[in-house]
């Protein structure tokens, strides 16, 4: 490696680049409601901001790994350059179509960067096994931290700032472009089918934790992005602690199984929440974060252990993870949208019933009904925000207490509707996490895991 860059700095720079690339699979989640409003599209359409990136990254990962095997330093530099340029293009995108094209280009550059990083790390940390652990940990942490970081930037600056902020972090990796890769003896080896299949399923399940929790908090419960960022910060903290204190204990099979069960339990708890409050999400998030920290690292370790070229098998794990995210989005978004539509209809009926039963003056009821009709008509597949109604209508003095109580009752009704709209999706995701145990169980006794 270059003598001008200390080893610890070099490892940190590469890990930072890997973390940012993999954070991008989830970093825009808290920005999606803002993007949805800016471009005036549906939830299903705006989900393609996530889907396009993960699909392109998943498809590009294996070819990128083969290219990185032959020319790791060149591929690393090219990947960073492409990712950085595409990130700036995302920030400057004038429309959703341009944003989606830039996201695909960003993903291809990211695939080159992450796969080449796995070729460069062994020369810095001393072995392929240690490199695989650092590589997997950086990716898991980036994925978990992505939503919170994106939410803070969206709230404090704008959603475009998410893409601008990534550029200097990734460009720092260029300082270690002189690192010499360690060439291990090439041995024939097929991808670890069981570990990669489990990665597909667990990644699909985690999509609900990262995607739907955020939509619920912002679009359903009306939180600001920075509030939602704080609300979902429990998950990355738990993932970090799991990787730090539990990551080296026991074999990968046991850690992967325990992690999958933790993710499934957390998702099931989210699907059974008895109320509309961030507090109800905290314990489930701890379980999901612990599961994420355990299972992704364990499955990646199993998929790479004893397989060479390690970088090529790293490409397979990368493809499995991100195609799993795509699977999760494509499976769960239609369920969520259908349930949201159904809950919106029920909310409208409940709003009508509450208005009719309230004791406010008839003239005030009529004004509220007219204003409510306009708001509900413009909801367009989202849980409506009724607060403008109560700012627009001025009640009679004697009706103020009843008027305020009606506003609270309607808000609680809509919060319940939003919470119910994600229940089936969370439970379906929990089932996906449990299905990840199946390939692990089938592999026991036949393939070392």
C-alpha positions as CSV (number, residue, x, y, z in Angstrom):
1,X,0.0,0.0,0.0
2,X,1.0,3.6,-0.3
3,X,3.4,4.6,2.5
4,X,1.7,8.0,2.7
5,X,-1.5,6.6,4.1
6,X,-1.6,4.9,7.5
7,X,-3.1,1.4,7.5
8,X,-5.9,2.3,9.9
9,X,-6.8,5.4,7.8
10,X,-6.8,3.3,4.6
11,X,-9.1,0.6,6.1
12,X,-11.5,3.3,7.4
13,X,-11.6,5.0,4.0
14,X,-12.5,1.8,2.2
15,X,-15.0,0.8,4.9
16,X,-16.5,4.3,4.6
17,X,-16.9,3.9,0.8
18,X,-18.5,0.5,1.2
19,X,-20.8,1.8,3.9
20,X,-22.0,4.7,1.9
21,X,-22.7,2.6,-1.2
22,X,-24.7,0.0,0.8
23,X,-26.4,2.8,2.8
24,X,-27.8,4.1,-0.5
25,X,-30.0,1.0,-0.7
26,X,-32.0,2.6,2.2
27,X,-30.8,6.1,2.7
28,X,-33.6,7.8,0.7
29,X,-36.3,6.0,2.6
30,X,-37.0,8.9,4.9
31,X,-36.9,11.2,1.9
32,X,-39.5,9.3,-0.1
33,X,-42.5,11.2,1.3
34,X,-40.9,14.5,0.3
35,X,-40.0,13.1,-3.2
36,X,-43.5,11.8,-3.4
37,X,-44.9,15.2,-2.8
38,X,-42.4,17.0,-5.0
39,X,-43.0,14.8,-8.0
40,X,-46.7,14.2,-7.3
41,X,-46.6,10.4,-7.8
42,X,-48.1,7.4,-5.9
43,X,-46.4,5.3,-3.2
44,X,-45.9,2.4,-5.7
45,X,-44.2,4.8,-8.2
46,X,-41.9,6.5,-5.7
47,X,-40.8,3.1,-4.4
48,X,-38.8,2.7,-7.7
49,X,-36.3,5.2,-6.3
50,X,-35.3,2.3,-4.0
51,X,-36.1,-0.5,-6.5
52,X,-34.0,0.9,-9.4
53,X,-30.9,1.2,-7.2
54,X,-31.1,-2.2,-5.6
55,X,-32.0,-3.9,-8.9
56,X,-29.1,-2.3,-10.8
57,X,-26.7,-3.1,-8.0
58,X,-27.9,-6.7,-7.7
59,X,-27.5,-7.3,-11.5
60,X,-24.1,-5.5,-11.7
61,X,-22.5,-7.1,-8.7
62,X,-21.2,-10.4,-10.2
63,X,-19.8,-8.9,-13.4
64,X,-18.3,-6.1,-11.2
65,X,-16.7,-8.8,-9.0
66,X,-15.1,-10.5,-12.0
67,X,-13.8,-7.2,-13.3
68,X,-12.4,-6.3,-9.8
69,X,-10.6,-9.6,-9.6
70,X,-8.5,-8.7,-12.7
71,X,-8.0,-5.0,-12.1
72,X,-8.9,-4.2,-8.5
73,X,-7.3,-0.7,-8.3
74,X,-8.6,0.4,-11.6
75,X,-12.1,-0.8,-10.9
76,X,-12.1,0.8,-7.5
77,X,-11.2,4.2,-8.9
78,X,-13.7,3.9,-11.7
79,X,-16.4,2.8,-9.3
80,X,-15.8,5.8,-7.0
81,X,-15.8,8.2,-10.0
82,X,-19.0,6.8,-11.4
83,X,-20.8,6.7,-8.1
84,X,-19.8,10.3,-7.2
85,X,-20.8,11.7,-10.6
86,X,-24.1,9.8,-10.5
87,X,-24.8,11.1,-6.9
88,X,-24.4,14.7,-8.1
89,X,-26.8,13.9,-11.0
90,X,-29.3,12.6,-8.5
91,X,-29.1,15.8,-6.6
92,X,-29.7,17.8,-9.7
93,X,-32.4,15.6,-11.3
94,X,-35.2,17.8,-12.7
95,X,-37.7,15.0,-12.7
96,X,-38.4,11.5,-11.4
97,X,-37.3,9.8,-14.7
98,X,-33.9,11.5,-14.6
99,X,-33.6,10.6,-10.9
100,X,-34.2,6.9,-11.6
101,X,-31.6,6.8,-14.5
102,X,-29.1,8.5,-12.2
103,X,-29.9,6.0,-9.4
104,X,-29.1,3.1,-11.8
105,X,-25.8,4.7,-12.8
106,X,-25.0,5.2,-9.1
107,X,-25.7,1.5,-8.4
108,X,-23.3,0.3,-11.1
109,X,-20.6,2.6,-9.8
110,X,-21.4,1.3,-6.3
111,X,-21.1,-2.3,-7.4
112,X,-17.7,-1.7,-8.8
113,X,-16.5,0.1,-5.7
114,X,-17.8,-2.5,-3.2
115,X,-16.5,-5.5,-5.1
116,X,-13.1,-4.0,-5.6
117,X,-12.9,-3.0,-1.9
118,X,-13.1,-6.7,-1.0
119,X,-10.0,-7.3,-3.2
120,X,-8.1,-4.5,-1.6
121,X,-8.9,-5.1,2.0
122,X,-6.9,-8.3,2.6
123,X,-3.6,-6.5,1.9
124,X,-4.5,-4.0,4.7
125,X,-6.0,-6.2,7.4
126,X,-3.8,-9.3,6.9
127,X,-6.1,-12.0,5.7
128,X,-9.1,-12.7,3.6
129,X,-11.2,-13.8,6.6
130,X,-10.5,-10.5,8.4
131,X,-11.3,-8.6,5.3
132,X,-14.6,-10.3,4.8
133,X,-15.6,-9.5,8.4
134,X,-14.7,-5.8,7.9
135,X,-16.5,-5.7,4.6
136,X,-19.6,-7.3,5.9
137,X,-19.7,-5.1,9.0
138,X,-19.3,-1.9,7.0
139,X,-22.2,-2.9,4.7
140,X,-24.5,-3.9,7.5
141,X,-23.8,-0.7,9.4
142,X,-24.3,1.4,6.3
143,X,-27.7,-0.3,5.6
144,X,-28.9,0.2,9.1
145,X,-27.7,3.8,9.4
146,X,-29.0,4.9,6.0
147,X,-32.6,5.8,6.9
148,X,-31.6,7.9,9.9
149,X,-28.9,9.8,8.1
150,X,-31.2,10.4,5.1
151,X,-33.9,11.7,7.4
152,X,-31.7,14.2,9.2
153,X,-30.3,15.6,5.9
154,X,-33.8,15.8,4.4
155,X,-35.2,17.7,7.4
156,X,-32.2,20.0,8.0
157,X,-31.4,20.8,4.4
158,X,-33.3,18.9,1.6
159,X,-33.5,15.4,0.1
160,X,-31.0,16.4,-2.6
161,X,-28.4,17.0,0.2
162,X,-28.4,13.3,0.8
163,X,-26.6,12.7,-2.5
164,X,-24.3,15.7,-2.2
165,X,-23.1,14.6,1.2
166,X,-22.1,11.1,0.0
167,X,-19.6,12.4,-2.5
168,X,-16.7,13.5,-0.2
169,X,-17.0,10.3,1.9
170,X,-16.7,8.1,-1.2
171,X,-13.9,10.2,-2.7
172,X,-11.9,9.7,0.4
173,X,-11.4,6.2,-0.8
174,X,-9.2,7.4,-3.7
175,X,-6.5,8.0,-1.1
176,X,-5.9,4.3,-0.9
177,X,-6.1,3.5,-4.6
178,X,-2.4,2.5,-4.4
179,X,-3.1,-0.4,-2.1
180,X,-1.8,-3.7,-3.5
181,X,-4.3,-6.6,-3.6
182,X,-3.3,-9.9,-2.0
183,X,-3.6,-12.7,-4.6
184,X,-4.9,-15.9,-3.0
185,X,-4.6,-19.2,-4.9
186,X,-7.6,-19.5,-7.2
187,X,-9.7,-22.5,-6.4
188,X,-12.8,-23.7,-8.2
189,X,-15.9,-23.2,-6.1
190,X,-19.6,-22.7,-6.7
191,X,-21.4,-20.0,-4.8
192,X,-22.7,-21.0,-1.4
193,X,-26.4,-21.5,-2.4
194,X,-27.8,-21.9,1.1
195,X,-26.2,-18.8,2.5
196,X,-27.0,-16.7,-0.5
197,X,-30.6,-17.9,-0.6
198,X,-31.0,-17.0,3.0
199,X,-29.5,-13.6,2.3
200,X,-32.2,-13.0,-0.4
201,X,-35.0,-13.9,2.0
202,X,-33.6,-12.0,5.1
203,X,-33.0,-8.9,2.9
204,X,-36.5,-9.1,1.6
205,X,-37.8,-9.2,5.1
206,X,-35.6,-6.3,6.3
207,X,-37.1,-4.1,3.5
208,X,-40.3,-3.9,5.6
209,X,-38.4,-2.8,8.6
210,X,-36.5,-0.1,6.7
211,X,-39.2,1.0,4.2
212,X,-42.6,0.6,5.8
213,X,-41.6,1.8,9.3
214,X,-40.5,5.1,7.8
215,X,-43.7,5.5,5.6
216,X,-45.8,4.7,8.6
217,X,-44.1,7.3,10.8
218,X,-44.1,10.1,8.2
219,X,-47.1,9.5,6.0
220,X,-49.2,7.7,8.5
221,X,-48.5,9.3,11.9
222,X,-47.5,12.7,10.5
223,X,-44.0,12.9,12.0
224,X,-41.3,15.2,10.5
225,X,-38.3,13.4,8.9
226,X,-36.0,14.4,11.7
227,X,-38.5,12.9,14.3
228,X,-38.7,9.7,12.2
229,X,-34.9,9.6,12.0
230,X,-34.7,9.7,15.7
231,X,-37.4,7.1,15.9
232,X,-35.7,4.6,13.7
233,X,-32.2,5.2,15.2
234,X,-32.8,2.3,17.6
235,X,-32.3,-0.2,14.8
236,X,-28.7,0.8,13.7
237,X,-27.6,1.1,17.4
238,X,-28.8,-2.4,18.1
239,X,-27.2,-3.7,14.9
240,X,-23.9,-2.1,15.8
241,X,-23.9,-3.6,19.3
242,X,-24.8,-7.0,17.9
243,X,-21.9,-6.9,15.5
244,X,-19.5,-5.6,18.1
245,X,-20.3,-7.9,21.0
246,X,-22.0,-11.0,19.5
247,X,-20.6,-11.2,16.0
248,X,-17.7,-13.5,16.9
249,X,-19.5,-15.8,19.2
250,X,-20.5,-19.3,18.0
251,X,-20.5,-20.5,14.5
252,X,-22.1,-18.7,11.5
253,X,-25.1,-21.1,11.4
254,X,-26.1,-20.4,14.9
255,X,-25.7,-16.6,14.6
256,X,-27.6,-16.6,11.2
257,X,-30.5,-18.6,12.7
258,X,-30.7,-16.5,15.8
259,X,-30.6,-13.3,13.7
260,X,-33.4,-14.5,11.4
261,X,-35.6,-15.4,14.4
262,X,-34.9,-12.0,15.9
263,X,-35.8,-10.2,12.7
264,X,-39.0,-12.3,12.4
265,X,-40.0,-11.6,16.0
266,X,-39.5,-7.9,15.6
267,X,-41.5,-7.7,12.4
268,X,-44.3,-9.7,13.9
269,X,-44.4,-7.4,16.8
270,X,-44.7,-4.4,14.5
271,X,-47.6,-6.1,12.7
272,X,-49.4,-6.6,16.0
273,X,-48.9,-3.1,17.5
274,X,-51.8,-2.2,19.7
275,X,-51.4,1.6,19.2
276,X,-50.1,4.4,17.0
277,X,-47.0,5.5,18.8
278,X,-43.2,5.4,18.1
279,X,-42.9,3.9,21.6
280,X,-44.6,0.7,20.3
281,X,-41.9,0.3,17.6
282,X,-38.8,0.5,20.0
283,X,-38.7,-3.0,21.3
284,X,-39.4,-4.5,17.8
285,X,-36.6,-2.3,16.4
286,X,-34.2,-3.6,19.0
287,X,-35.0,-7.2,17.9
288,X,-34.7,-6.4,14.2
289,X,-31.4,-4.5,14.7
290,X,-29.9,-7.4,16.7
291,X,-31.1,-9.8,14.0
292,X,-29.6,-7.6,11.3
293,X,-26.3,-7.3,13.1
294,X,-26.1,-11.1,13.6
295,X,-27.5,-12.7,10.4
296,X,-26.1,-10.5,7.6
297,X,-22.6,-10.8,8.9
298,X,-22.9,-14.5,9.6
299,X,-24.4,-15.4,6.2
300,X,-21.7,-13.3,4.4
301,X,-19.0,-15.0,6.4
302,X,-20.4,-18.4,5.5
303,X,-20.8,-17.5,1.9
304,X,-17.1,-16.4,1.6
305,X,-15.4,-18.9,3.9
306,X,-13.0,-21.2,2.1
307,X,-14.2,-19.9,-1.3
308,X,-11.8,-18.4,-3.8
309,X,-11.6,-16.0,-5.5
310,X,-13.2,-14.4,-2.4
311,X,-14.0,-11.2,-4.3
312,X,-16.2,-13.1,-6.8
313,X,-18.1,-14.8,-4.1
314,X,-18.5,-11.4,-2.5
315,X,-20.2,-10.3,-5.7
316,X,-22.7,-13.2,-5.3
317,X,-23.5,-12.2,-1.7
318,X,-23.9,-8.5,-2.8
319,X,-26.3,-9.6,-5.6
320,X,-28.2,-11.8,-3.2
321,X,-28.7,-9.0,-0.7
322,X,-29.9,-6.4,-3.1
323,X,-32.0,-8.6,-5.3
324,X,-33.6,-9.6,-2.0
325,X,-34.4,-6.0,-1.3
326,X,-36.0,-5.8,-4.7
327,X,-38.0,-8.9,-4.0
328,X,-39.2,-7.4,-0.7
329,X,-40.3,-4.1,-2.3
330,X,-42.1,-5.9,-5.2
331,X,-43.9,-8.3,-2.9
332,X,-44.8,-6.0,0.0
333,X,-45.6,-2.7,-1.8
334,X,-48.8,-4.0,-3.5
335,X,-50.0,-5.4,-0.2
336,X,-49.3,-2.1,1.6
337,X,-50.9,0.0,-1.1
338,X,-54.0,-2.3,-1.2
339,X,-54.3,-2.2,2.6
340,X,-53.8,1.6,2.6
341,X,-56.6,2.1,0.1
342,X,-58.9,-0.1,2.2
343,X,-58.0,1.6,5.5
344,X,-58.5,5.0,3.8
345,X,-62.1,4.0,2.9
346,X,-62.7,2.9,6.4
347,X,-61.2,6.1,7.8
348,X,-63.5,8.1,5.5
349,X,-66.5,6.2,6.9
350,X,-65.3,6.8,10.5
351,X,-64.7,10.5,9.8
352,X,-68.3,10.8,8.6
353,X,-69.7,8.9,11.6
354,X,-67.7,11.1,14.0
355,X,-68.9,14.3,12.4
356,X,-72.5,13.2,12.4
357,X,-72.3,12.1,16.1
358,X,-70.5,15.3,17.3
359,X,-72.3,18.0,19.2
360,X,-70.9,20.9,17.3
361,X,-73.3,23.4,15.7
362,X,-74.9,22.1,12.4
363,X,-73.4,25.0,10.4
364,X,-69.9,24.0,11.7
365,X,-70.6,20.4,10.8
366,X,-71.4,21.4,7.2
367,X,-68.2,23.4,6.9
368,X,-66.1,20.6,8.3
369,X,-67.8,18.1,6.0
370,X,-67.1,20.3,2.9
371,X,-63.5,20.9,3.9
372,X,-63.0,17.2,4.8
373,X,-64.4,16.1,1.4
374,X,-61.8,18.2,-0.4
375,X,-58.9,16.8,1.8
376,X,-60.0,13.2,1.5
377,X,-60.5,13.5,-2.3
378,X,-56.9,14.7,-2.6
379,X,-55.4,12.0,-0.4
380,X,-54.6,9.8,-3.5
381,X,-53.5,6.6,-1.8
382,X,-52.2,8.2,1.3
383,X,-53.5,8.6,4.8
384,X,-55.1,12.0,4.7
385,X,-53.9,14.9,6.9
386,X,-57.1,16.5,8.4
387,X,-55.3,19.2,10.4
388,X,-55.9,21.8,7.6
389,X,-59.7,21.3,8.0
390,X,-59.6,22.5,11.6
391,X,-57.4,25.5,10.7
392,X,-59.8,26.5,7.9
393,X,-63.1,26.2,9.9
394,X,-63.7,28.6,12.9
395,X,-66.2,27.1,15.4
396,X,-68.7,29.0,17.5
397,X,-67.4,30.0,20.9
398,X,-69.6,27.5,22.7
399,X,-68.4,24.7,20.4
400,X,-64.7,25.1,21.0
401,X,-64.2,22.2,23.5
402,X,-66.3,19.9,21.4
403,X,-64.5,21.1,18.3
404,X,-61.1,20.3,19.8
405,X,-62.2,16.9,21.0
406,X,-63.5,16.1,17.5
407,X,-60.1,17.0,16.0
408,X,-58.3,14.7,18.5
409,X,-60.8,11.8,17.8
410,X,-60.3,12.1,14.1
411,X,-56.6,12.2,14.4
412,X,-56.6,9.0,16.6
413,X,-58.9,7.3,14.0
414,X,-56.5,8.1,11.2
415,X,-53.5,7.0,13.2
416,X,-55.2,3.6,13.8
417,X,-56.0,3.4,10.1
418,X,-52.4,4.0,9.2
419,X,-51.1,1.4,11.7
420,X,-53.6,-1.2,10.4
421,X,-52.5,-0.5,6.8
422,X,-49.0,-1.9,7.4
423,X,-50.0,-4.9,9.7
424,X,-50.3,-7.5,7.0
425,X,-47.1,-6.3,5.3
426,X,-45.1,-6.6,8.5
427,X,-46.5,-10.1,9.2
428,X,-45.7,-11.2,5.6
429,X,-42.1,-9.9,6.1
430,X,-41.9,-11.9,9.3
431,X,-42.8,-15.0,7.4
432,X,-40.0,-14.2,4.9
433,X,-37.5,-13.9,7.7
434,X,-38.6,-17.3,9.0
435,X,-38.3,-18.8,5.5
436,X,-34.6,-17.8,5.6
437,X,-34.2,-20.6,8.1
438,X,-35.2,-23.2,5.5
439,X,-32.1,-23.1,3.3
440,X,-29.9,-23.1,6.4
441,X,-31.7,-26.2,7.7
442,X,-31.4,-28.0,4.4
443,X,-27.7,-27.2,4.2
444,X,-26.9,-28.6,7.7
445,X,-25.1,-31.9,7.3
446,X,-24.3,-31.4,3.6
447,X,-22.6,-28.1,3.4
448,X,-20.4,-26.5,6.1
449,X,-22.1,-23.3,7.4
